[in-house]
Every structure is written in structure tokens, then in C-alpha cells.
Amino acid sequence: MNINTFDIRRLTALRRRAAMAQERQEPPPAGWSKSTIDPIGVVGAFDALRLRAGFTLRAYQFYEGGNGNAVVWAMPAGSDFPEPQECSLRAGGFLDPPRPASALDDVMAAIEGDGSPWSYISASLFWREIREFGAFWHGCDWSSHRLLDRNPLSVPARGRQRGVDWPSGRAKDWNWIRPEPADWRPAVRRDLDTVTVTFFTFDAAGVETISLHTDCYKSEGYRFIPTMESVAIGPGGFVY
């Protein structure tokens, strides 16, 4: 087994570039609409990733009362991208987003990379960033997660910014669901036919939580199975 670990400053810089690639100057129209922001720009924020030849990305945006979500579809280049109300297909689930007839089931099926460990952890972050594409206020989820490379409770309470980037309260107020990790660094583990990406985050939205994210890549390409497990639960939190 080969294991590579990564500096979270480098990963945080990737997230920052991905966020900049989808910045908008003014709110979108109410309801479903075609996104005026090109999701392909998010791919460009990740130096080890690219779109597969013959594919493109298209997005629909939902916005209402200051809240928003979007759905990004991978599609064959040149295929029809109808207006939301013209879509005969719906993806189902939350907000029942419109789906073009040629859309792929998984956006990661249209993503490829250079095969390096860096490309796999990049793909894991890209998937989360593209799922957060077009999110506003209560529609946000991943953007409140802070990447960790150490136990955040080891930082003295007086040095933390409560409820944003660091846990609040005292270490003894936290409930550990799993044993404290021996190594907090983001990592990519490669076996003969499996690549596994792991990293920890702190999230203060709702309830303060330390979570372990595990993404399992079991074949060629960059499609994977993600899981998220709570490692520790804290005493505080905030609501958007």
C-alpha cells in the first residue's frame, strides 16, 4: 500500500480557486433558470483534472427568498440544453431539478485526471465543490466544512473563533464517537485496484461536528463512493 499525505493549505487554496470560479455579481432570477455561471470554470480550478474529450458541463440554478441550489449535469458536447420548463425529465429528490435527456447520471463520469495521488484528492474536493455550485444561504452545506490536519480541540479555547472555523467550548464538553485519530492529515492510499481518499473536517453548521470523509475509487476513472462519519460531536453550532 502506498500512502501520500497533503498540506491542507494547498487543498484550501484549491477550494478558494473553485469558489472564485463561481462568484456572481448579483442574485439569479427566482425559480429554476439556466445558470449564468459556467461550471466548467470550476474544473479549471483543479490543475490535475480536466473534462473528458467530447463532454461539457451545464447547470440549472434555483433561487428563492435568498436561498439557492443548482444542479450541474455532464453532457455530450453539442447536445441540447433546454430551458428548465422545457425539460420533460426531472432528476427527483430535493427541489426535483430539471434534467436534459442526454445528461449523464454522474458528473464524475466526464472527469479525468493525470492518475496521480494529487488528482484523486482533487477529484474528491471537486465533486463536493460542484455539488455546492450555485448554493446560497440555507442551500449551503459543504462550504461550512473546514479541512483539518490536527485535532482542532488542541488549540487553546482563547485562540479559537467560536462557531466558524474552530470548535467552541472545552475539550471535555465534546463526545468522541470514534477514537481520536493518530494522523489527521488528508491522505490518498493506493492498493492494487483501489484508491482511497480520506480527510477530516470541522463543521459548525447546526451542531459542531468533526467528521471523517472516505472516498473509495474502485476502478479506472474518477467515479467514487463517498461516505461521511461523525468522529466527535460538540456543544455548539450555528444556523445560516
C-alpha positions as CSV (number, residue, x, y, z in Angstrom):
1,M,0.0,0.0,0.0
2,N,1.3,3.5,-0.9
3,I,0.2,6.4,1.2
4,N,0.5,10.1,0.3
5,T,-0.5,12.9,2.6
6,F,-1.2,16.5,1.7
7,D,-0.8,20.0,3.2
8,I,-4.3,21.5,3.9
9,R,-3.0,24.9,2.9
10,R,-2.6,23.6,-0.7
11,L,-6.1,22.0,-0.5
12,T,-7.7,25.1,0.9
13,A,-6.1,27.1,-2.0
14,L,-7.9,24.7,-4.4
15,R,-11.2,25.3,-2.6
16,R,-10.6,29.0,-2.8
17,R,-10.0,28.9,-6.5
18,A,-13.1,26.8,-7.0
19,A,-15.2,29.4,-5.1
20,M,-13.7,32.2,-7.2
21,A,-14.7,30.4,-10.4
22,Q,-18.4,30.6,-9.5
23,E,-18.6,34.1,-8.0
24,R,-21.5,36.1,-9.2
25,Q,-22.2,39.8,-9.1
26,E,-26.0,39.7,-8.5
27,P,-28.6,37.2,-7.4
28,P,-30.2,34.9,-10.1
29,P,-33.9,35.1,-11.0
30,A,-36.4,33.4,-8.8
31,G,-37.2,29.7,-9.5
32,W,-35.3,27.5,-11.9
33,S,-33.2,29.1,-14.7
34,K,-30.1,28.3,-16.7
35,S,-27.1,29.3,-14.7
36,T,-25.3,32.3,-16.0
37,I,-22.1,31.0,-14.4
38,D,-20.2,28.3,-16.4
39,P,-19.5,25.3,-14.2
40,I,-16.5,24.4,-16.5
41,G,-14.7,27.1,-14.7
42,V,-14.7,25.0,-11.5
43,V,-12.9,22.2,-13.4
44,G,-10.3,24.7,-14.4
45,A,-9.5,25.5,-10.7
46,F,-8.1,21.9,-10.3
47,D,-4.8,21.6,-12.1
48,A,-4.8,17.8,-12.1
49,L,-8.3,17.4,-13.6
50,R,-9.9,18.1,-16.9
51,L,-13.1,17.3,-18.9
52,R,-13.1,14.2,-21.0
53,A,-13.0,14.9,-24.7
54,G,-16.5,15.2,-26.2
55,F,-18.2,16.3,-22.9
56,T,-19.3,19.5,-21.3
57,L,-21.0,20.7,-18.1
58,R,-24.2,22.6,-17.9
59,A,-26.1,23.9,-14.9
60,Y,-29.6,24.9,-13.8
61,Q,-29.9,27.4,-10.9
62,F,-32.8,27.5,-8.4
63,Y,-33.2,30.6,-6.2
64,E,-36.0,31.7,-3.8
65,G,-36.0,34.1,-0.9
66,G,-32.3,34.4,-0.6
67,N,-31.8,30.6,-0.7
68,G,-30.4,28.8,-3.7
69,N,-29.2,25.5,-5.1
70,A,-28.1,24.4,-8.5
71,V,-27.7,21.1,-10.4
72,V,-24.7,20.5,-12.7
73,W,-25.0,18.0,-15.5
74,A,-22.3,16.3,-17.6
75,M,-23.5,16.1,-21.2
76,P,-22.1,15.2,-24.6
77,A,-20.7,18.4,-26.2
78,G,-23.2,20.0,-28.5
79,S,-26.2,18.2,-27.1
80,D,-29.4,20.2,-26.4
81,F,-29.6,22.3,-23.3
82,P,-33.3,23.1,-22.9
83,E,-34.8,25.8,-20.7
84,P,-35.9,24.3,-17.3
85,Q,-39.6,24.4,-18.2
86,E,-38.9,22.6,-21.4
87,C,-37.3,19.6,-19.7
88,S,-39.5,16.5,-19.8
89,L,-37.3,14.8,-17.3
90,R,-36.8,15.5,-13.6
91,A,-33.9,14.2,-11.5
92,G,-36.1,13.6,-8.4
93,G,-35.1,14.3,-4.9
94,F,-34.7,17.7,-3.3
95,L,-36.3,20.5,-5.5
96,D,-36.9,18.0,-8.3
97,P,-34.4,19.6,-10.7
98,P,-34.7,19.6,-14.4
99,R,-32.6,17.1,-16.3
100,P,-31.8,17.2,-20.0
101,A,-32.3,13.9,-21.9
102,S,-28.6,13.5,-22.7
103,A,-27.3,14.1,-19.1
104,L,-25.1,11.5,-17.5
105,D,-26.0,10.0,-14.2
106,D,-22.7,11.0,-12.5
107,V,-20.8,14.2,-13.3
108,M,-17.6,12.4,-12.4
109,A,-18.0,10.2,-15.5
110,A,-17.0,13.2,-17.6
111,I,-13.9,14.0,-15.4
112,E,-10.4,12.6,-16.0
113,G,-7.0,13.4,-14.5
114,D,-3.3,12.6,-14.6
115,G,-3.6,9.5,-12.3
116,S,-1.5,11.0,-9.5
117,P,-2.5,10.8,-5.8
118,W,-3.0,14.6,-6.1
119,S,-5.5,14.1,-8.8
120,Y,-7.6,11.8,-6.7
121,I,-7.8,14.1,-3.7
122,S,-8.5,16.9,-6.2
123,A,-11.4,14.9,-7.6
124,S,-12.8,14.4,-4.1
125,L,-12.8,18.1,-3.5
126,F,-14.1,18.9,-7.0
127,W,-17.1,16.6,-6.5
128,R,-18.0,18.5,-3.3
129,E,-17.5,21.9,-4.8
130,I,-19.5,21.1,-7.9
131,R,-22.4,19.8,-5.7
132,E,-22.2,23.2,-3.9
133,F,-22.3,25.1,-7.2
134,G,-25.0,27.8,-7.1
135,A,-25.7,27.3,-3.4
136,F,-27.0,30.3,-1.3
137,W,-27.7,30.7,2.4
138,H,-29.7,27.6,3.6
139,G,-28.7,25.8,0.4
140,C,-25.1,25.7,1.5
141,D,-23.7,22.5,3.0
142,W,-20.1,21.7,2.1
143,S,-18.9,25.4,2.3
144,S,-19.1,25.4,6.1
145,H,-16.7,22.5,6.4
146,R,-13.1,23.4,7.4
147,L,-10.3,20.9,6.4
148,L,-8.3,19.6,9.4
149,D,-4.7,18.4,9.8
150,R,-4.7,18.2,13.6
151,N,-7.2,17.9,16.4
152,P,-8.9,21.3,16.5
153,L,-9.6,20.9,20.2
154,S,-5.8,21.0,20.8
155,V,-6.0,24.7,20.0
156,P,-6.5,26.7,23.2
157,A,-10.1,28.0,23.5
158,R,-8.9,31.6,23.7
159,G,-7.3,31.2,20.3
160,R,-10.4,29.9,18.5
161,Q,-13.0,31.9,16.6
162,R,-16.2,30.5,18.1
163,G,-18.7,28.7,15.8
164,V,-16.9,29.5,12.5
165,D,-13.5,27.8,12.0
166,W,-12.8,26.3,15.3
167,P,-14.8,24.3,17.9
168,S,-16.3,26.2,20.9
169,G,-16.3,25.1,24.5
170,R,-13.8,22.9,26.3
171,A,-12.4,19.6,25.0
172,K,-14.2,17.8,27.8
173,D,-17.5,19.0,26.5
174,W,-17.1,17.0,23.3
175,N,-18.4,13.5,22.8
176,W,-16.0,11.3,20.9
177,I,-17.9,8.7,18.8
178,R,-14.7,7.2,17.4
179,P,-11.2,7.0,18.8
180,E,-9.2,10.2,18.3
181,P,-7.2,9.8,15.0
182,A,-3.5,9.2,15.2
183,D,-2.9,11.1,12.0
184,W,-5.2,13.9,10.9
185,R,-3.6,14.7,7.5
186,P,-5.6,14.3,4.3
187,A,-4.3,11.1,2.6
188,V,-4.5,9.0,-0.5
189,R,-4.0,5.3,-0.1
190,R,-3.4,3.2,-3.3
191,D,-3.7,-0.6,-3.3
192,L,-3.6,-2.8,-6.4
193,D,-7.1,-1.9,-7.7
194,T,-8.3,0.6,-5.2
195,V,-7.6,4.3,-4.4
196,T,-9.0,5.6,-1.1
197,V,-9.1,9.3,-0.2
198,T,-9.6,10.3,3.5
199,F,-9.7,13.6,5.2
200,F,-11.2,15.2,8.3
201,T,-13.4,18.3,8.6
202,F,-14.8,20.5,11.3
203,D,-18.3,21.9,10.6
204,A,-20.2,24.2,12.9
205,A,-23.5,24.4,10.9
206,G,-26.3,23.1,13.0
207,V,-24.3,21.1,15.5
208,E,-20.5,21.4,15.8
209,T,-19.1,18.1,14.3
210,I,-15.7,16.6,13.4
211,S,-16.2,14.2,10.5
212,L,-14.2,11.7,8.6
213,H,-14.7,11.6,4.8
214,T,-13.8,8.5,2.9
215,D,-14.0,8.2,-0.9
216,C,-13.4,4.8,-2.5
217,Y,-12.3,4.7,-6.1
218,K,-12.5,1.0,-7.3
219,S,-11.9,1.2,-11.0
220,E,-10.2,3.3,-13.6
221,G,-11.6,6.8,-13.8
222,Y,-12.7,9.2,-11.2
223,R,-16.1,8.0,-10.1
224,F,-16.2,7.0,-6.4
225,I,-18.3,6.0,-3.5
226,P,-18.3,8.7,-0.7
227,T,-19.0,8.2,3.0
228,M,-19.0,10.7,5.9
229,E,-18.9,9.6,9.5
230,S,-19.1,11.7,12.6
231,V,-15.9,11.4,14.8
232,A,-16.9,13.8,17.6
233,I,-19.9,15.9,18.4
234,G,-19.6,19.3,20.2
235,P,-21.7,21.5,22.4
236,G,-22.4,24.4,20.0
237,G,-23.2,25.3,16.4
238,F,-24.9,28.0,14.3
239,V,-27.7,28.3,11.8
240,Y,-27.3,30.1,8.5
